[in-house]
Amino acid sequence: MIEQALRPATLRDLKTGLHGELICPHDDGYDAARKVWNGMIDKYPALIVRCADQTDVINSIRFAQSQRLPVAMRSGGHSLAGISVCDGSLVIDLSPMKGVIIDPNRRRARVQAGLTLGEFVQATQTFGLATTTGTVAGTGLAGLTLGGGLGWFMGKYGLTIDNLLSVDLVTADGQTLRASETSHPDLFWAVRGGGGNFGVATSFEFQLHPVGPLLAGKLVYPMTKAREVLRFYREYTSTAPDELTAYASLSTTPTGLPVIALNPATTRRRARLKTSATKPSRRLSSLARGARRRFHRSCSSMSTAPPAACLRPRPPLRSVASPTSSASWPRGMPAQRTAPISISPGPAHAGRRWSH
Ligand SMILES: Cc1cc2nc3c(=O)[nH]c(=O)nc-3n(C[C@H](O)[C@H](O)[C@H](O)COP(=O)(O)OP(=O)(O)OC[C@H]3O[C@@H](n4cnc5c(N)ncnc54)[C@H](O)[C@@H]3O)c2cc1C
């Protein structure tokens, strides 16, 4: 085992220099820490570093290089292929890095890479703001963003990467840089959809938008109706307004029944969608007409609670400060004319500044 091949003094040096946690195979938390969302993945990394800040990321990269260890990066652990962990590697786990700073006046958020989508939405919705993210709250914001980011607001605001303003990265040689349209533009182009091989992203800056209630629902049909449902979906979405985003998905129910589902969501308070597809058409089968009626009925009767109200409160996030000077604002962010609210990790990390 690689951990045994490393000298105890070498491991001790790594551990001493970390602000976060070093987890080795003999440690109690090892099995929980190596698990990822995809339950079919069962990998045994040599070491896991649960990073507290960017310095931990730099130290981990330098250590891995000095010991010739392969590196795996993990933020939300929701890689479908399970690539955020591999055998004999050093896993750089950014999930403890959950700092969020929101500037409601400029509608911008700078967030650390460990946030899940649910945590991000909860923080931005405090100000009635949001940007495009994915559909499942537990997914990592970092991996989703680096892959492009498909979500409910993309009809109106584009993909997550269309709202990405800058990224802080640690490169393979342990250097730190900020990539944006004006700084390292080639790298910025690459990280917007190119995935995780261009460095370790430690924080992201996003453009936010005023987003009110989101109405969403799911219409499920047996797979035998797939042809009709997909025809309806094509016609309906071709003329739908930008505020409406809809997915069609082929899946199985928990009891194993193959189904087709339409998943529409709209930010219009009432989904009065004046599109040609919503007018009675002989080309629509009775099933499609039924789907249309049910969607309208479900939208108009649905709760208009903001997305934040639909999310369970997540204890690790709490509002801790309203910085009044630029001193507590991360490097590179312009000073604020009015105080932004800073939401940072809760009691477990209380007192520790989000530092670079
Ligand atoms: C249930 C579920 C629902 C999903 N829904 C959507 C959706 O609605 N929209 C959508 O667009 N996608 C969706 N996805 C896909 C998802 O965006 C990707 O799998 C994404 O990689 C998950 O991000 P993560 O941080 O959780 O990944 P992780 O498993 O933590 O990481 C996966 C890989 O991403 C890269 N990476 C992660 N963090 C960093 C970092 N900080 N720096 C550099 N590289 C990094 C690395 O290569 C890493 O190995 C969904 C996935 C699941 C499992």
The ligand as an SDF file (V2000), in Angstrom:
LIG
                    3D

 53 58  0  0  0  0  0  0  0  0999 V2000
  -27.9200   13.2800   -9.5210 C   0  0  0  0  0  0  0  0  0  0  0  0
  -27.1740   14.1320  -10.5370 C   0  0  0  0  0  0  0  0  0  0  0  0
  -27.8320   15.1940  -11.1340 C   0  0  0  0  0  0  0  0  0  0  0  0
  -27.1740   15.9910  -12.0800 C   0  0  0  0  0  0  0  0  0  0  0  0
  -27.8510   17.0440  -12.6300 N   0  0  0  0  0  0  0  0  0  0  0  0
  -27.1940   17.8600  -13.4890 C   0  0  0  0  0  0  0  0  0  0  0  0
  -27.8550   19.0090  -14.0180 C   0  0  0  0  0  0  0  0  0  0  0  0
  -29.0200   19.2850  -13.7560 O   0  0  0  0  0  0  0  0  0  0  0  0
  -27.1440   19.8160  -14.8520 N   0  0  0  0  0  0  0  0  0  0  0  0
  -25.8410   19.5510  -15.1920 C   0  0  0  0  0  0  0  0  0  0  0  0
  -25.2500   20.3270  -15.9500 O   0  0  0  0  0  0  0  0  0  0  0  0
  -25.1960   18.4620  -14.7170 N   0  0  0  0  0  0  0  0  0  0  0  0
  -25.8410   17.6260  -13.8730 C   0  0  0  0  0  0  0  0  0  0  0  0
  -25.1930   16.5160  -13.3650 N   0  0  0  0  0  0  0  0  0  0  0  0
  -23.8080   16.2310  -13.7990 C   0  0  0  0  0  0  0  0  0  0  0  0
  -22.8330   16.9500  -12.8600 C   0  0  0  0  0  0  0  0  0  0  0  0
  -22.8320   18.3390  -13.1410 O   0  0  0  0  0  0  0  0  0  0  0  0
  -21.4070   16.4270  -13.0620 C   0  0  0  0  0  0  0  0  0  0  0  0
  -21.3660   15.0500  -12.7550 O   0  0  0  0  0  0  0  0  0  0  0  0
  -20.4050   17.1980  -12.2170 C   0  0  0  0  0  0  0  0  0  0  0  0
  -19.0920   16.7860  -12.5280 O   0  0  0  0  0  0  0  0  0  0  0  0
  -20.6490   17.0210  -10.7280 C   0  0  0  0  0  0  0  0  0  0  0  0
  -19.8980   17.9640  -10.0210 O   0  0  0  0  0  0  0  0  0  0  0  0
  -19.2400   17.5720   -8.6070 P   0  0  0  0  0  0  0  0  0  0  0  0
  -18.4510   18.7430   -8.1140 O   0  0  0  0  0  0  0  0  0  0  0  0
  -20.2580   16.9850   -7.7260 O   0  0  0  0  0  0  0  0  0  0  0  0
  -18.2280   16.4550   -9.1570 O   0  0  0  0  0  0  0  0  0  0  0  0
  -17.0640   15.6390   -8.4530 P   0  0  0  0  0  0  0  0  0  0  0  0
  -17.4350   14.1910   -8.5060 O   0  0  0  0  0  0  0  0  0  0  0  0
  -16.6620   16.1900   -7.1540 O   0  0  0  0  0  0  0  0  0  0  0  0
  -15.9060   15.9100   -9.5010 O   0  0  0  0  0  0  0  0  0  0  0  0
  -15.9780   15.3760  -10.7960 C   0  0  0  0  0  0  0  0  0  0  0  0
  -14.8070   15.8840  -11.6110 C   0  0  0  0  0  0  0  0  0  0  0  0
  -15.0090   17.2780  -11.9030 O   0  0  0  0  0  0  0  0  0  0  0  0
  -13.7550   17.9390  -11.8410 C   0  0  0  0  0  0  0  0  0  0  0  0
  -13.7620   18.8490  -10.6800 N   0  0  0  0  0  0  0  0  0  0  0  0
  -14.6290   18.8690   -9.6340 C   0  0  0  0  0  0  0  0  0  0  0  0
  -14.3200   19.8830   -8.7960 N   0  0  0  0  0  0  0  0  0  0  0  0
  -13.2500   20.4980   -9.3300 C   0  0  0  0  0  0  0  0  0  0  0  0
  -12.4640   21.6130   -8.9440 C   0  0  0  0  0  0  0  0  0  0  0  0
  -12.7330   22.3030   -7.8220 N   0  0  0  0  0  0  0  0  0  0  0  0
  -11.4270   21.9800   -9.7280 N   0  0  0  0  0  0  0  0  0  0  0  0
  -11.1430   21.3160  -10.8540 C   0  0  0  0  0  0  0  0  0  0  0  0
  -11.8340   20.2420  -11.2680 N   0  0  0  0  0  0  0  0  0  0  0  0
  -12.8780   19.8280  -10.5210 C   0  0  0  0  0  0  0  0  0  0  0  0
  -12.6940   16.8770  -11.6380 C   0  0  0  0  0  0  0  0  0  0  0  0
  -12.2530   16.3840  -12.8900 O   0  0  0  0  0  0  0  0  0  0  0  0
  -13.4660   15.8190  -10.9020 C   0  0  0  0  0  0  0  0  0  0  0  0
  -12.8930   14.5610  -10.9720 O   0  0  0  0  0  0  0  0  0  0  0  0
  -25.8240   15.7020  -12.4340 C   0  0  0  0  0  0  0  0  0  0  0  0
  -25.1620   14.6200  -11.8350 C   0  0  0  0  0  0  0  0  0  0  0  0
  -25.8250   13.8440  -10.8920 C   0  0  0  0  0  0  0  0  0  0  0  0
  -25.1080   12.6910  -10.2540 C   0  0  0  0  0  0  0  0  0  0  0  0
  1  2  1  0
  2  3  1  0
  2 52  2  0
  3  4  2  0
  4  5  1  0
  4 50  1  0
  5  6  2  0
  6  7  1  0
  6 13  1  0
  7  8  2  0
  7  9  1  0
  9 10  1  0
 10 11  2  0
 10 12  1  0
 12 13  2  0
 13 14  1  0
 14 15  1  0
 14 50  1  0
 15 16  1  0
 16 17  1  0
 16 18  1  0
 18 19  1  0
 18 20  1  0
 20 21  1  0
 20 22  1  0
 22 23  1  0
 23 24  1  0
 24 25  2  0
 24 26  1  0
 24 27  1  0
 27 28  1  0
 28 29  2  0
 28 30  1  0
 28 31  1  0
 31 32  1  0
 32 33  1  0
 33 34  1  0
 33 48  1  0
 34 35  1  0
 35 36  1  0
 35 46  1  0
 36 37  1  0
 36 45  1  0
 37 38  2  0
 38 39  1  0
 39 40  1  0
 39 45  2  0
 40 41  1  0
 40 42  2  0
 42 43  1  0
 43 44  2  0
 44 45  1  0
 46 47  1  0
 46 48  1  0
 48 49  1  0
 50 51  2  0
 51 52  1  0
 52 53  1  0
M  END
$$$$
